[in-house]
Amino acid sequence: MGEPGRGAAGALPLRRLAQPLLRRLSELLDRAVPGRGWRDLAQRAGSRGTVRLSPSDLEQCSLKVLEPEGSPSQSLLKLLGDRGCTVAELVELLQGLEHTEALQCLSLAGIKIVVQPDSQAVLAGQVVKLCCWATGHPFVRYQWFKQEKEIPHGTSPELVLNPVNVNDSGFYICRVNSESSFVFSRWARLEVCDVQGASHEGFIGLPENKLHICIQPQLQNLTVGDALVLECGAVGNPIPHYQWFRNGFPLANGSKNIYTVTSVDVEHQGTYWCRVFNDREDQDSEKIEVIIGRKAMAVECTEEELSDLQEPADLLERSNHRPVGLLYYAGHGYENYGNSFMVPVDVPNPYRSANCLCVQNILKLMQAKETGLNVFLLDMCRKRNEYDDTILILDALKVTANIVFGYATCQGAEAFEIQQSGLANGIFMKFLKDRLLEDKKITVLLDEVAEDMGKCHLTKGKQALEIRSSLSEKRALTDPIQQTASSAESLARNLQWAKAHELPESMYLEFKCGVQIQLGFAAEFSNVMIIYTRIVKKPPEIAVCRAYVTDFALDLDVDPKEANKGTPEETGSYLVSKDLPKHCLYTRLSSLQKLREHLIFTVCLHYEYPGIEDTMDERKEVNVGKPLIAKLGLHHGFKTKNCLQTCCVANNPFHNQMESSPVASQYYIPSHCQPNSCPGVYHPNRMCAGNIRQLEACSCSGTSRILATRHEVQNDSRPVGKSNVPVETTDDTVELEFLLSNSLRFPEQQQP
């Protein structure tokens, strides 16, 4: 028999063994036959002078049988561990008892794999070598498997595939055998990329294992209903990962080398590219355009009919080239003497028309630009402001067609919003967003929204959509935008718009322990950004690791209780959740327009080693500059909130009663903030024009909801839930490896 307890593992103190292993040893000793039980182990330990055990010690162990979950063997092993017994000494004692099963539990220490096979992506025709080197006593032997099948002649530490072809793609594993036991290497994934019709000359001279994109996505010109298939292929070691983007946003289900949409619509049009990355580097593929057209309908016309249609077609083309004005507003408002007013969040109280924006004035400015279509979607109350007796005299509006007003409620009535699971949506928007992309005349679309709202029992008798229209053409919200020559003013405005939508680049943080974390960014609005984090690399010697982001600037609206969540919806983000990558932690930052300096925050990593109860931690400070609208420096005129904003994470070793002691530890004070702070909680700012009404508790579709008017003050004081902390990313590869591991079952005494 080999010596499983020798070597580095044998010197390990017995008390440092993992609890599952100690429990298994205890079970075996508790039910062992006479001569191999815990009393025999104790007697042998005392006779050999390994440890000193008194009769009272043995009596205490024996009394454990009286406890429901008591184990004499577990009590004995704890005594041995507390008194300095090592794994090697325990092995010698068990060998004296000839306790084969217990020795088998400790036999893994006899084999140590020192070189694990690497996952890699290669080109067809190359020479590939998978390596697995191990040490053991008295010697070890090898057997390679592809998935669950043995590879003939795969009995050496190196598995050579020369030349490799696409059929060699798959998962590989090596079984290392000694006299008494065997262990498996980790799974290695091999991807073989076959570039049809291309030689390998373009890859000559590249550094070995260098990440390189060998298959670029191609331009797509499709019609509605077609299938979209985009492919990107790369080689490299470590094996590359993929993330597809459209118009700068990461795509859900876009983490494979092929991205597909079974049936496209106009919403799938845009600029696509793929980011390829591994633990060492990353590359972006070429950016390609996906153009989605509508299916043409064949119509037979005579030359005379074509001639008659020529002039209206020209007129329509000129009409399409006229700009479109669209205003959507959600918030507090009121209506006096037929004029609608939008109320800013920082108005004085009481406020009047001079403090607000008049919708009719905005329409006049639109008409001055000779807009071809003007649409106003106003999700606000239309009650009278009793503090404002001003009769606003406006210049006469032009008599123009194609003006559409969609009011969320009738004149003199209130507009309501639904609050559910932290989501606040106006009733109007709740139903409008379900139909926004329908290719219908806008008045027809709004009529259908009004019908949908009429079926909602929450607002029957309280709120009804009102539509006013002078539409003389068939215009829809899905009409294509016509590009025309722009003035210097509009070009400057477009440049500002583009700057206000620039996101920080995705980045990878490497910690000293070998863990690597990806930081990604997505925009929900120009002033609302989502930070998503995931662990992309975890050394095998680390049992578990957790990471979270914290220490945000005081200007931002970040609720610590809503940060580092397992889904975007838990942070209050619902609009872009389907486009974000899965298996991440998400933190939502709002009010970026108030950011005065660069956005600086901290990434905290906690990790544990097997058998060690202490948690290790590392921290890295990250500076991503001024993202999105913060680039424009629009913070002037805003009041700064003195709120320290940190992340209250469950089981956080640095968290010490933050609810009762806002600055319980200086560890929470960011280096770029002042310590005179309090916990930051986000309170949506709703101004009140009339009397505050009692909130109405309602239910819809079996879920509890709160219905509130647009001008009720809403304080967000949601209870603290269990914080979600990240674990190693689980994706298709990990799940497949797990399934393959389960399929490799060998008898304990099987010899290679």
Disulfide bonds with the S-S distance in Angstrom:
none
